[in-house]
Amino acid sequence: MNNPKPPSYKGSNFDCPHCGVRASQSWGDLSASNRAPFVTSSLKIAFCEDKECKKFSLWLDGEIIYPRKVTAQIAHKKMPEDVKVIYDEAREVASISKRAAAALLRVSLEKLTVHLGETEGKLNSRIGNLSRKGLPKSVIDSLDIVRITANEGGSHAGEIDLTGQDTEEVVNRLFWLVNFIVEKTIAEPENIQEMFDGLPEEKKKGIEQRDGSQAS
């Protein structure tokens, strides 16, 4: 998984605000001065070069004006639907309120822990249970980063402050972490299981016999 690379003015490549793919961008002028004399600066247009997208974004005074600024990563394709609904809502509000987006991501984690087998207790307790079940430390650390950062917008001492100005990168990394958790806990196990299921039946039976004899 790539680290997030939000759209940037005249950037040669970034995560497309339409398709979410890291793609090259071709830039051109789109002057509005002949139609609207009061407009003093030129409009810029950038085209996504991904072959499946080819959509454009519009920029005015160095800021993206179309589509609506959504810089967070799109949801992982393996993300459970009820988690994705909350995740997508967080993406939509992130440009307006970083704290609201972080709070929604925390809710998405609570729903995700249900899919990981934890349905009771507060999020902190659920993460502790998942740690005891043997989830990788990188996943547990990611869960705790999102949990702590999103807790009341980082208003407690020692937590990341979401009330300042330089918060877009922090919040985008929270989105990245949620996708990372889905990748490690859902996508990778499913991919490995699919590959294992594709092994010859006699080989799988041999593995079952081997592991059964070891367990006895």
KEDOGU-853474 format. One line per 5 residues: number of its first residue (from 1); their letters; for each residue x, y, z of N, C-alpha, C. Coordinates in Angstrom, 1 decimal. Atoms other than C-alpha are relative to their C-alpha. Example, Ala and Ser with C-alpha at 12.3 -4.5 7.8 and 13.67 -1.06 7.14 Angstrom:
# KEDOGU-853474
1> as> 0.9:-1.2:0.0:12.3:-4.5:7.8:0.9:1.2:0.0 ~ -0.9:-1.1:0.0:13.7:-1.1:7.1:-0.8:1.1:0.8;
# end
This chain:
# KEDOGU-853474
1> mnnpk> 0.8:-1.2:0.0:0.0:0.0:0.0:0.9:1.2:0.0 ~ -0.7:-1.2:0.1:1.3:3.4:-1.0:-0.4:1.0:1.1 ~ 0.4:-1.1:-0.9:1.4:6.3:1.5:-0.8:1.0:-0.8 ~ 0.8:-0.9:0.7:-1.2:8.9:0.6:0.8:1.1:-0.6 ~ -0.6:-1.1:0.7:-0.2:11.5:-1.9:-1.2:0.9:-0.6;
6> ppsyk> 1.2:-0.8:0.3:-3.1:14.1:-2.0:0.3:0.8:-1.3 ~ -0.2:-0.9:1.1:-3.7:16.2:-5.1:0.7:1.3:0.3 ~ -0.8:-1.2:-0.2:-1.3:19.1:-5.4:0.0:0.9:-1.2 ~ 0.0:-0.9:1.1:-1.2:22.2:-7.6:1.2:-0.2:-0.9 ~ -1.1:0.3:1.0:0.8:21.4:-10.8:0.8:-1.2:0.3;
11> gsnfd> -0.7:1.2:-0.3:1.8:18.1:-9.3:0.0:-0.9:-1.2 ~ -0.2:0.9:1.2:3.2:15.6:-11.9:-0.8:-1.3:0.2 ~ 0.8:1.2:-0.3:1.5:12.7:-10.1:-0.5:0.1:1.4 ~ 0.6:0.1:-1.3:-0.8:12.2:-7.2:-1.2:-0.9:0.0 ~ 1.2:0.9:0.0:-3.8:10.2:-6.0:-1.2:0.7:-0.6;
16> cphcg> 1.1:-0.7:0.7:-6.6:11.1:-8.4:-1.2:0.2:0.9 ~ 1.2:-0.2:-0.9:-9.6:12.7:-6.6:-1.2:-0.7:-0.5 ~ 1.2:0.7:0.5:-11.9:10.7:-8.9:0.2:-1.5:0.3 ~ -0.1:1.5:0.0:-10.5:7.1:-9.1:0.9:-0.4:1.2 ~ -0.8:0.4:-1.1:-8.0:7.2:-6.2:1.3:-0.6:-0.3;
21> vrasq> -1.2:0.7:0.5:-5.2:5.7:-8.3:1.1:1.0:0.0 ~ -1.2:-0.9:0.2:-1.7:7.2:-8.1:0.4:0.0:-1.4 ~ -0.2:-0.1:1.5:-1.4:8.5:-11.6:0.6:1.3:-0.4 ~ -0.5:-1.2:0.5:0.4:11.0:-13.7:-1.1:1.0:-0.4 ~ 1.0:-1.0:0.3:-1.4:14.3:-14.4:0.6:0.9:-1.1;
26> swgdl> -0.4:-0.9:1.0:-1.2:16.4:-17.5:-0.8:1.3:0.2 ~ 0.5:-1.3:-0.4:-1.8:20.1:-16.9:-0.2:0.9:-1.3 ~ 0.2:-1.0:1.1:-3.2:22.9:-19.2:-0.7:1.2:0.6 ~ 0.7:-1.2:-0.4:-4.6:26.4:-19.0:-1.4:0.0:-0.4 ~ 1.4:-0.1:0.3:-8.3:27.1:-18.9:-0.4:1.4:0.4;
31> sasnr> 0.2:-1.4:-0.4:-8.5:30.9:-18.9:-1.5:0.4:0.0 ~ 1.4:-0.4:0.0:-11.9:32.4:-17.9:-0.1:1.5:-0.2 ~ 0.0:-1.4:0.0:-10.9:36.0:-18.4:-0.8:0.6:-1.1 ~ 0.8:-0.5:1.2:-12.6:36.4:-21.8:-1.5:-0.1:0.3 ~ 1.4:0.2:-0.3:-15.9:35.2:-20.4:-0.4:0.7:1.3;
36> apfvt> 0.3:-0.6:-1.3:-15.7:36.7:-16.9:1.2:1.0:0.3 ~ -1.1:-1.0:-0.2:-13.5:39.9:-16.8:0.4:0.2:1.4 ~ -0.4:-0.3:-1.4:-13.6:40.1:-13.0:0.9:-1.1:0.5 ~ -0.9:1.1:-0.4:-11.7:36.8:-12.8:1.4:0.4:-0.4 ~ -1.3:-0.5:0.3:-8.1:37.9:-12.5:1.1:-1.1:-0.1;
41> sslki> -1.0:1.1:0.1:-6.3:34.5:-12.3:-0.6:-1.0:-1.0 ~ 0.4:1.0:1.0:-6.3:31.7:-14.8:-0.5:-1.3:0.7 ~ 0.3:1.3:-0.4:-8.0:28.4:-14.3:0.9:-1.0:-0.5 ~ -0.8:1.1:0.5:-6.0:25.3:-14.6:-0.8:-1.3:0.0 ~ 0.7:1.2:0.1:-7.1:21.9:-15.7:1.0:-1.1:0.0;
46> afced> -0.9:1.1:0.0:-5.4:18.6:-14.9:-0.8:-1.3:-0.4 ~ 0.6:1.3:0.5:-6.2:15.2:-16.6:0.7:-1.1:0.6 ~ -0.6:1.3:-0.6:-5.7:11.9:-14.8:0.4:-0.9:-1.2 ~ -0.5:0.8:1.1:-3.6:9.7:-17.1:-0.2:-1.5:0.2 ~ 0.3:1.4:-0.1:-4.8:6.4:-15.7:-1.0:-0.4:-1.1;
51> keckk> 0.8:0.4:1.2:-6.3:4.5:-18.6:-1.4:-0.3:0.3 ~ 1.4:0.3:-0.4:-9.4:3.5:-16.6:-0.7:1.3:0.5 ~ 0.6:-1.2:-0.6:-10.1:7.1:-15.5:-0.1:1.1:-1.1 ~ 0.0:-1.1:1.0:-9.1:10.0:-17.8:-0.8:1.2:0.4 ~ 0.8:-1.1:-0.4:-11.2:12.4:-15.7:0.9:1.2:0.3;
56> fslwl> -0.8:-1.2:-0.2:-10.2:16.0:-15.0:-0.3:0.6:1.3 ~ 0.3:-0.8:-1.2:-9.9:18.3:-12.0:0.3:1.5:-0.4 ~ -0.1:-1.4:0.2:-10.2:22.1:-12.0:0.6:0.7:1.2 ~ -0.8:-0.7:-1.0:-7.9:24.4:-10.1:-0.1:1.5:-0.2 ~ 0.1:-1.4:0.0:-8.3:28.1:-9.2:0.9:0.6:1.1;
61> dgeii> -0.9:-0.6:-1.0:-5.6:30.2:-7.4:0.7:-1.1:0.7 ~ -0.8:1.0:-0.6:-3.7:27.0:-6.7:-0.8:-1.0:0.8 ~ 0.8:0.8:-0.8:-6.7:25.3:-5.0:-1.0:-0.8:-0.9 ~ 0.9:0.8:0.8:-8.8:22.4:-6.4:-1.4:0.4:0.3 ~ 1.4:-0.4:-0.2:-12.4:23.4:-7.0:-0.9:-1.0:-0.6;
66> yprkv> 0.8:1.1:0.5:-13.6:20.4:-8.9:0.9:-1.2:-0.2 ~ 1.2:0.3:-0.9:-14.3:17.7:-7.8:0.3:0.5:1.4 ~ -0.2:-0.5:-1.4:-14.9:18.7:-4.2:1.2:-0.7:0.6 ~ -1.3:0.5:-0.5:-11.7:18.3:-2.3:-0.2:-1.2:0.9 ~ 0.0:1.2:-0.8:-11.4:14.8:-1.0:1.4:-0.6:-0.2;
71> taqia> -1.4:0.4:0.2:-7.8:13.9:-0.4:0.3:-1.4:0.6 ~ -0.2:1.3:-0.7:-8.2:10.7:1.7:-0.1:-1.1:-1.0 ~ 0.0:1.2:0.8:-7.6:7.3:0.2:-1.4:-0.6:-0.1 ~ 1.3:0.7:0.2:-10.6:5.5:-1.2:0.0:-1.3:0.9 ~ 0.1:1.2:-0.9:-11.8:2.5:0.9:0.6:-1.2:-0.7;
76> hkkmp> -0.5:1.3:0.5:-10.0:-0.8:0.5:-1.1:-0.8:-0.6 ~ 1.1:0.7:0.7:-11.9:-3.0:-1.9:-0.5:-1.2:0.9 ~ 0.5:1.1:-0.8:-12.1:-5.7:0.8:-0.6:0.5:1.3 ~ 0.6:-0.5:-1.2:-13.5:-3.4:3.5:-1.5:-0.4:0.1 ~ 1.4:0.4:-0.2:-16.8:-4.7:4.9:-0.9:1.2:-0.3;
81> edvkv> 0.9:-1.0:0.4:-19.8:-2.7:3.6:-0.4:1.0:1.1 ~ 0.5:-0.9:-1.1:-21.0:-1.4:7.0:1.2:0.9:0.5 ~ -1.2:-0.8:-0.3:-17.4:-0.2:7.7:0.2:1.1:-1.1 ~ -0.2:-0.9:1.1:-17.1:1.4:4.3:-0.9:1.2:0.0 ~ 0.9:-1.1:0.0:-20.2:3.4:4.7:0.5:1.1:0.9;
86> iydea> -0.5:-1.0:-1.0:-18.7:5.2:7.8:1.3:0.6:-0.5 ~ -1.3:-0.5:0.6:-15.3:5.4:6.1:-0.2:1.0:-1.0 ~ 0.2:-0.9:1.0:-16.7:7.1:3.1:-0.6:1.3:0.5 ~ 0.6:-1.2:-0.6:-18.7:9.5:5.2:1.2:0.9:0.6 ~ -1.2:-0.7:-0.6:-15.4:10.4:7.0:0.8:0.7:-1.2;
91> revas> -0.7:-0.6:1.2:-13.8:11.1:3.5:-0.7:1.2:-0.4 ~ 0.8:-1.1:0.5:-16.6:13.4:2.6:0.1:1.3:0.9 ~ 0.0:-1.2:-0.9:-16.3:15.6:5.7:1.4:0.4:0.4 ~ -1.4:-0.2:-0.4:-12.5:15.5:6.1:0.4:1.4:-0.3 ~ -0.5:-1.4:0.4:-12.0:18.8:4.2:-0.7:1.1:0.8;
96> iskra> 0.8:-1.0:-0.8:-14.6:20.5:6.4:0.4:0.0:1.5 ~ -0.3:0.2:-1.4:-13.8:19.1:9.8:0.9:-1.2:0.2 ~ -0.9:1.1:-0.2:-10.7:17.0:10.6:-0.4:-0.8:1.2 ~ 0.4:0.8:-1.3:-12.0:16.1:14.1:-1.2:-0.9:-0.3 ~ 1.1:0.8:0.4:-15.3:14.9:12.6:0.4:-1.2:-0.8;
101> aaall> -0.5:1.2:0.8:-13.5:12.7:10.1:0.7:-1.0:0.9 ~ -0.7:0.9:-0.9:-11.3:11.3:12.9:-1.0:-0.8:0.8 ~ 1.0:0.6:-0.9:-14.3:10.6:15.1:-0.7:-1.1:-0.8 ~ 0.7:1.0:0.8:-16.0:8.7:12.2:0.9:-1.2:-0.3 ~ -0.9:1.1:0.2:-12.9:6.7:11.6:0.1:-0.9:1.2;
106> rvsle> 0.0:0.8:-1.2:-13.0:5.6:15.2:-1.2:-0.9:0.0 ~ 1.2:0.8:0.1:-16.6:4.4:14.6:0.2:-1.1:-1.0 ~ -0.3:1.0:1.0:-15.4:2.6:11.5:0.8:-1.2:0.6 ~ -0.9:1.0:-0.7:-12.8:0.8:13.7:-0.9:-0.9:0.9 ~ 0.9:0.8:-0.9:-15.5:-0.3:16.2:-0.8:-1.0:-0.8;
111> kltvh> 0.7:0.9:0.9:-17.5:-1.8:13.3:0.9:-1.1:-0.5 ~ -0.9:0.9:0.6:-14.4:-3.4:11.9:0.4:-1.1:1.0 ~ -0.3:1.0:-1.0:-13.6:-5.1:15.2:-1.0:-1.1:0.2 ~ 1.1:1.1:0.0:-17.0:-6.9:15.0:0.4:-1.0:-1.0 ~ -0.4:1.0:1.0:-15.8:-8.5:11.8:1.2:-0.8:0.4;
116> lgete> -1.2:0.7:-0.5:-12.6:-9.5:13.6:-0.4:-0.9:1.2 ~ 0.5:0.9:-1.0:-14.7:-11.3:16.2:-0.1:0.6:1.4 ~ 0.2:-0.7:-1.3:-14.9:-8.7:19.0:-1.3:0.9:0.0 ~ 1.3:-0.6:0.1:-18.4:-7.6:19.7:-0.4:0.7:1.3 ~ 0.3:-0.5:-1.3:-18.4:-6.6:23.4:1.1:0.9:0.5;
121> gklns> -0.9:-0.8:-0.6:-16.8:-3.9:25.4:0.4:1.2:-0.8 ~ -0.5:-1.2:0.7:-15.1:-0.6:24.5:1.1:-0.3:-1.0 ~ -1.0:0.2:1.1:-12.7:-0.2:21.6:1.3:-0.4:0.6 ~ -1.3:0.3:-0.5:-9.7:-0.3:23.8:0.1:-1.4:0.5 ~ 0.0:1.4:-0.5:-10.7:-3.6:25.4:-0.1:-1.0:-1.2;
126> rignl> 0.0:0.9:1.2:-11.5:-5.1:22.0:1.4:-0.1:-0.6 ~ -1.4:0.1:0.6:-8.0:-4.2:20.7:0.8:-0.8:0.9 ~ -0.8:0.9:-0.9:-6.5:-5.8:23.8:-0.3:-1.4:-0.2 ~ 0.4:1.4:0.3:-8.5:-9.0:23.1:0.6:-0.4:-1.3 ~ -0.6:0.3:1.3:-7.3:-8.9:19.5:1.5:-0.2:0.1;
131> srkgl> -1.5:0.2:-0.2:-3.7:-8.5:20.7:0.3:-1.4:0.6 ~ -0.2:1.3:-0.6:-4.1:-11.6:22.9:-0.3:-1.1:-0.9 ~ 0.3:1.0:1.0:-5.5:-13.5:20.0:1.2:-0.2:-1.0 ~ -1.2:0.1:0.8:-2.2:-12.9:18.2:0.1:0.8:-1.3 ~ -0.2:-0.8:1.1:-2.8:-10.2:15.7:1.3:0.7:0.0;
136> pksvi> -1.3:-0.6:0.1:0.4:-8.7:14.4:0.1:1.3:0.7 ~ -0.2:-1.2:-0.7:1.9:-5.9:16.4:-0.3:1.3:-0.8 ~ 0.2:-1.1:0.9:1.8:-3.6:13.4:-1.5:0.4:-0.1 ~ 1.4:-0.2:0.1:-2.0:-4.1:13.2:-0.5:0.6:1.4 ~ 0.4:-0.5:-1.3:-2.5:-3.5:17.0:0.4:1.4:0.2;
141> dsldi> -0.5:-1.4:-0.1:-0.3:-0.4:16.9:-0.9:0.9:-0.9 ~ 0.8:-0.8:0.9:-2.4:0.9:13.9:-1.4:0.3:0.6 ~ 1.2:-0.2:-0.7:-5.6:0.3:15.8:0.1:1.0:1.1 ~ -0.2:-1.0:-1.1:-4.3:2.2:18.8:0.3:1.4:-0.5 ~ -0.3:-1.4:0.5:-3.0:5.1:16.7:-1.3:0.7:-0.3;
146> vrita> 1.3:-0.6:0.4:-6.5:5.7:15.2:-0.8:0.2:1.2 ~ 0.8:-0.1:-1.2:-8.2:5.0:18.5:0.4:1.3:0.8 ~ -0.5:-1.1:-0.9:-6.1:7.5:20.5:-0.1:1.4:-0.7 ~ 0.0:-1.3:0.7:-5.8:10.2:17.8:-1.4:0.5:-0.2 ~ 1.3:-0.3:0.3:-9.5:10.1:17.1:-0.8:0.3:1.3;
151> neggs> 0.7:-0.2:-1.3:-10.5:10.3:20.8:-0.2:1.4:0.3 ~ 0.4:-1.4:-0.2:-12.3:13.6:21.1:0.9:1.0:-0.7 ~ -0.8:-0.9:0.8:-10.2:15.1:18.4:1.4:0.2:0.6 ~ -1.4:-0.2:-0.6:-6.9:14.6:20.3:0.0:1.1:1.0 ~ 0.1:-1.2:-1.0:-8.0:17.0:23.1:0.7:-0.4:1.3;
156> hagei> -0.7:0.4:-1.3:-6.2:15.0:25.9:1.5:0.2:-0.1 ~ -1.4:-0.2:0.0:-2.7:15.6:26.9:0.8:-1.2:-0.6 ~ -0.8:1.1:0.6:-0.2:13.6:24.8:-0.6:-0.5:-1.2 ~ 0.6:0.5:1.3:-2.5:13.0:21.9:0.2:1.0:-1.1 ~ -0.2:-0.9:1.2:-2.2:14.4:18.4:-1.0:1.1:-0.1;
161> dltgq> 0.9:-1.1:0.0:-3.7:17.8:18.2:-0.7:0.2:-1.4 ~ 0.7:-0.2:1.2:-6.4:18.1:15.5:-0.7:1.3:-0.1 ~ 0.6:-1.4:0.0:-7.2:21.7:16.3:0.9:1.0:-0.7 ~ -0.9:-0.9:0.6:-4.2:23.2:14.6:-0.2:0.1:-1.5 ~ 0.2:-0.2:1.5:-3.6:24.1:10.9:0.6:-1.2:-0.8;
166> dteev> -0.7:1.0:0.8:-1.2:21.3:9.7:-0.6:-1.4:0.4 ~ 0.7:1.2:-0.4:-3.7:18.5:10.2:-0.4:-0.9:-1.1 ~ 0.5:0.7:1.1:-4.5:17.3:6.7:0.8:-1.3:-0.2 ~ -0.9:1.2:0.2:-1.5:14.9:6.5:-0.3:-1.0:1.1 ~ 0.3:0.9:-1.1:-2.3:13.5:10.0:-1.2:-0.8:-0.2;
171> vnrlf> 1.3:0.7:0.2:-5.9:12.7:9.1:0.1:-0.9:-1.2 ~ -0.2:0.9:1.2:-4.9:11.3:5.7:0.7:-1.3:0.4 ~ -0.7:1.2:-0.4:-2.6:8.9:7.5:-0.9:-0.9:0.9 ~ 1.0:0.8:-0.7:-5.5:7.8:9.7:-0.8:-0.9:-1.0 ~ 0.7:0.8:1.0:-7.4:6.8:6.6:0.9:-1.1:-0.5;
176> wlvnf> -0.9:1.0:0.4:-4.3:5.0:5.4:0.1:-1.2:0.9 ~ -0.1:1.0:-1.0:-4.1:3.1:8.6:-1.2:-0.9:0.1 ~ 1.2:0.9:0.0:-7.7:1.9:8.5:0.1:-0.9:-1.2 ~ -0.2:0.8:1.1:-7.0:0.6:5.0:1.1:-1.1:0.2 ~ -1.1:0.9:-0.3:-3.8:-1.0:6.2:-0.5:-1.2:0.9;
181> ivekt> 0.5:1.0:-0.9:-5.7:-2.8:9.0:-0.9:-1.0:-0.8 ~ 0.8:0.9:0.9:-8.2:-4.2:6.4:0.8:-0.9:-0.8 ~ -0.9:0.8:0.8:-5.4:-5.3:4.2:0.6:-1.2:0.8 ~ -0.7:1.0:-0.8:-3.6:-7.2:7.0:-1.0:-1.0:0.6 ~ 0.9:0.9:-0.7:-6.7:-8.7:8.7:-1.0:-0.7:-0.8;
186> iaepe> 1.1:0.6:0.9:-9.1:-9.4:5.8:0.6:-0.4:-1.3 ~ -0.4:0.3:1.4:-7.5:-9.1:2.4:1.1:-1.1:-0.1 ~ -1.1:1.0:0.1:-4.2:-11.0:3.0:-0.5:-1.4:0.4 ~ 0.4:1.3:-0.4:-5.8:-13.9:4.9:-0.9:-0.6:-1.1 ~ 0.9:0.5:1.1:-8.5:-14.2:2.1:0.9:-0.4:-1.2;
191> niqem> -0.9:0.4:1.1:-5.8:-14.2:-0.6:0.8:-1.3:0.2 ~ -0.8:1.2:-0.3:-3.7:-16.8:1.1:-0.9:-1.2:0.1 ~ 0.9:1.1:0.0:-6.8:-19.0:1.7:-0.4:-0.4:-1.4 ~ 0.3:0.4:1.4:-7.7:-18.8:-2.0:1.1:-0.8:-0.6 ~ -1.1:0.7:0.6:-4.2:-19.9:-2.9:0.1:-1.4:0.6;
196> fdglp> -0.1:1.3:-0.6:-4.3:-22.7:-0.4:-1.1:-0.9:-0.5 ~ 1.1:0.7:0.6:-7.7:-23.8:-1.7:0.3:-0.6:-1.4 ~ -0.3:0.4:1.3:-6.2:-24.1:-5.1:1.0:-1.1:-0.1 ~ -0.9:1.2:0.0:-3.7:-26.8:-4.0:-0.7:-1.3:-0.3 ~ 0.6:1.3:0.2:-4.3:-30.4:-5.1:-0.6:-0.6:1.2;
201> eekkk> 0.7:0.5:-1.2:-6.7:-32.2:-2.8:0.8:-1.0:0.8 ~ -0.9:1.0:-0.7:-4.2:-35.0:-2.0:1.0:0.7:0.8 ~ -1.0:-0.8:-0.8:-1.7:-32.3:-0.9:-0.7:0.6:1.2 ~ 0.7:-0.5:-1.2:-4.3:-30.7:1.4:-0.3:-1.0:1.0 ~ 0.2:1.1:-1.0:-5.2:-34.0:2.9:1.2:-0.4:0.7;
206> gieqr> -1.2:0.3:-0.7:-1.6:-34.7:3.6:0.4:1.0:1.0 ~ -0.2:-1.0:-1.0:-1.3:-31.4:5.4:-0.9:-0.1:1.2 ~ 0.9:0.2:-1.1:-4.4:-32.1:7.4:0.5:-1.2:0.9 ~ -0.5:1.2:-0.7:-3.0:-35.5:8.4:1.3:0.4:0.8 ~ -1.2:-0.4:-0.7:0.4:-34.0:9.3:-0.3:0.9:1.2;
211> dgsqa> 0.3:-0.9:-1.1:-1.1:-31.2:11.4:-0.9:-0.7:1.1 ~ 0.8:0.7:-0.9:-3.6:-33.6:13.0:0.9:-0.9:0.9 ~ -0.9:0.9:-0.7:-0.8:-36.0:14.0:0.9:0.9:1.0 ~ -0.8:-0.9:-0.9:1.2:-33.0:15.5:-0.8:0.4:1.2 ~ 0.9:-0.5:-1.1:-1.8:-31.9:17.5:-0.3:-1.1:1.0;
216> s> 0.4:1.1:-0.9:-2.4:-35.4:19.0:1.2:-0.4:0.9;
# end
